[in-house]
Amino acid sequence: MKSKDVAEHNLNKVLVNLAVVVVFTILMATAIIYVYDSEPDVEAEIMRGYARQFATSATNAHWQWQAEGRPEMIMLVHYDNEGKEVGRRPVRMAHFGWPKVEPSSESCLQLWEQLLNTPTRVEGFRVLGDYYASDNEGEQTPNARCRYRVSTGPYFDYSIYTGIVQQSGND
């Protein structure tokens, strides 16, 4: 009879230990998920900032092109937050008034550097600039665009013919 009591006691001990391990695992998983979900996506925030700055620079280039009598090229001046000039970049302009992009990914990357006055890097990762040809034949305005992204992360599109910057929906 004594060995039966010892066996039950050992079984109860194992079950209690198993329950403690399961509860601990569930609590740890919940904590990890909470911390992961509440942490801001730094890459997405940086890309949103670059998208806003890109849109502003493209619009500035467009209005400067208008003001200067629609030349083939403008000199886009970049300023810091205090209004101090930090750089100048020549920007070729298309006949429809937006910065010119040749049909290549390399041209999209050049446009990034011209409009943002910064290398094509985000948090140490290389920015990829992909050219997408227009796929709306017969429409009044072609929809060719440059897509700027960091590997599989957030991205934004720049419409070559309208100057519109559209951010990805997975932010």
C-alpha positions as CSV (number, residue, x, y, z in Angstrom):
1,M,0.0,0.0,0.0
2,K,2.8,2.3,0.7
3,S,4.3,2.0,-2.8
4,K,0.9,2.9,-4.2
5,D,0.9,6.2,-2.2
6,V,4.4,6.9,-3.2
7,A,3.5,6.4,-6.9
8,E,0.4,8.7,-6.6
9,H,2.5,11.3,-4.8
10,N,5.2,11.1,-7.6
11,L,2.4,11.4,-10.3
12,N,0.9,14.4,-8.5
13,K,4.4,16.0,-8.3
14,V,4.9,15.5,-12.1
15,L,1.5,16.9,-12.9
16,V,2.1,19.9,-10.8
17,N,5.5,20.5,-12.4
18,L,4.0,20.0,-15.9
19,A,1.2,22.5,-15.0
20,V,3.8,25.1,-13.8
21,V,5.8,24.6,-17.0
22,V,2.7,25.1,-19.2
23,V,1.6,28.2,-17.3
24,F,5.1,29.7,-17.5
25,T,5.3,29.0,-21.3
26,I,2.0,30.6,-21.9
27,L,2.9,33.7,-19.8
28,M,6.3,34.0,-21.7
29,A,4.6,33.7,-25.1
30,T,2.1,36.3,-24.1
31,A,4.8,38.7,-22.9
32,I,6.8,38.2,-26.1
33,I,3.8,38.8,-28.4
34,Y,2.9,41.9,-26.3
35,V,6.4,43.4,-26.5
36,Y,6.7,42.6,-30.2
37,D,3.3,44.1,-31.1
38,S,3.8,47.3,-29.0
39,E,7.3,48.0,-30.3
40,P,7.2,50.6,-33.2
41,D,8.3,49.4,-36.6
42,V,11.4,51.6,-37.0
43,E,11.9,50.8,-40.7
44,A,8.2,51.7,-41.5
45,E,8.5,55.0,-39.6
46,I,11.7,55.9,-41.5
47,M,10.2,55.0,-44.8
48,R,7.0,57.1,-44.0
49,G,9.3,60.0,-43.3
50,Y,11.2,59.5,-46.6
51,A,7.9,59.2,-48.5
52,R,6.8,62.6,-47.1
53,Q,10.1,64.2,-47.9
54,F,10.1,62.6,-51.3
55,A,6.7,64.0,-52.1
56,T,7.6,67.5,-50.8
57,S,10.8,67.5,-52.9
58,A,9.0,66.3,-56.1
59,T,6.4,69.1,-55.6
60,N,9.1,71.7,-55.0
61,A,10.8,70.6,-58.1
62,H,7.6,70.8,-60.1
63,W,6.9,74.4,-58.9
64,Q,10.4,75.5,-59.4
65,W,10.3,74.1,-62.9
66,Q,7.1,76.2,-63.5
67,A,8.6,79.3,-62.0
68,E,11.8,79.1,-64.0
69,G,9.9,78.8,-67.3
70,R,9.9,75.0,-67.7
71,P,13.6,74.3,-68.3
72,E,15.0,70.9,-69.1
73,M,16.9,70.9,-65.8
74,I,16.6,72.6,-62.4
75,M,19.0,72.9,-59.5
76,L,17.1,71.6,-56.4
77,V,18.3,73.2,-53.2
78,H,18.0,71.2,-50.0
79,Y,17.7,72.7,-46.5
80,D,17.9,71.4,-43.0
81,N,15.3,72.0,-40.2
82,E,16.9,75.3,-39.3
83,G,16.7,76.6,-42.9
84,K,20.4,76.2,-43.6
85,E,21.3,75.0,-47.1
86,V,22.7,71.4,-46.9
87,G,23.1,70.6,-50.6
88,R,22.2,71.2,-54.2
89,R,21.3,68.6,-56.8
90,P,20.6,69.0,-60.5
91,V,17.3,67.4,-61.5
92,R,16.3,66.6,-65.1
93,M,12.7,67.5,-65.6
94,A,10.3,65.8,-68.0
95,H,8.1,67.8,-70.4
96,F,5.1,67.2,-68.2
97,G,6.7,68.9,-65.2
98,W,7.9,66.2,-62.9
99,P,11.4,64.9,-62.3
100,K,12.5,62.8,-65.3
101,V,12.9,59.0,-64.8
102,E,14.4,56.8,-67.5
103,P,12.7,53.4,-67.7
104,S,15.2,51.6,-65.4
105,S,15.7,50.8,-61.7
106,E,19.0,52.7,-61.8
107,S,17.2,55.9,-62.8
108,C,14.8,55.4,-59.9
109,L,17.7,55.2,-57.5
110,Q,19.3,58.3,-59.0
111,L,16.0,60.1,-58.5
112,W,16.0,59.1,-54.8
113,E,19.4,60.7,-54.3
114,Q,18.4,63.9,-56.3
115,L,15.2,64.5,-54.4
116,L,16.2,63.4,-50.9
117,N,19.9,64.4,-51.1
118,T,20.8,61.2,-49.2
119,P,22.3,57.9,-50.1
120,T,20.0,54.9,-50.9
121,R,20.3,53.4,-47.4
122,V,17.9,53.0,-44.4
123,E,19.2,51.9,-41.1
124,G,22.2,50.3,-42.8
125,F,20.1,48.5,-45.4
126,R,20.2,49.2,-49.1
127,V,17.1,50.8,-50.5
128,L,15.9,49.1,-53.7
129,G,14.4,51.3,-56.4
130,D,12.3,49.2,-58.8
131,Y,10.9,50.7,-62.1
132,Y,7.5,49.5,-63.1
133,A,6.4,50.3,-66.6
134,S,2.9,51.6,-67.3
135,D,0.3,48.9,-67.4
136,N,-2.8,50.9,-68.3
137,E,-2.6,51.2,-72.1
138,G,-5.2,53.5,-73.5
139,E,-5.6,55.6,-70.4
140,Q,-5.0,59.3,-70.5
141,T,-2.2,59.3,-67.9
142,P,0.2,56.4,-67.8
143,N,0.9,54.8,-64.4
144,A,4.6,54.1,-64.7
145,R,6.2,54.3,-61.2
146,C,9.3,53.8,-59.1
147,R,8.9,51.7,-56.0
148,Y,11.3,52.3,-53.1
149,R,11.6,49.5,-50.6
150,V,13.9,47.9,-48.1
151,S,14.0,44.1,-48.9
152,T,10.6,42.8,-47.9
153,G,9.7,45.6,-45.6
154,P,7.7,48.8,-46.1
155,Y,7.7,50.7,-49.4
156,F,6.3,53.7,-51.2
157,D,5.6,54.3,-54.9
158,Y,6.3,57.5,-56.9
159,S,4.1,58.0,-59.9
160,I,6.4,59.3,-62.7
161,Y,3.7,61.1,-64.6
162,T,1.7,62.7,-61.8
163,G,4.3,63.1,-59.0
164,I,2.0,61.4,-56.5
165,V,3.7,59.4,-53.7
166,Q,1.7,56.5,-52.3
167,Q,2.7,54.6,-49.2
168,S,2.3,50.9,-48.8
169,G,-0.8,49.7,-46.9
170,N,1.1,47.4,-44.6
171,D,2.4,50.1,-42.2
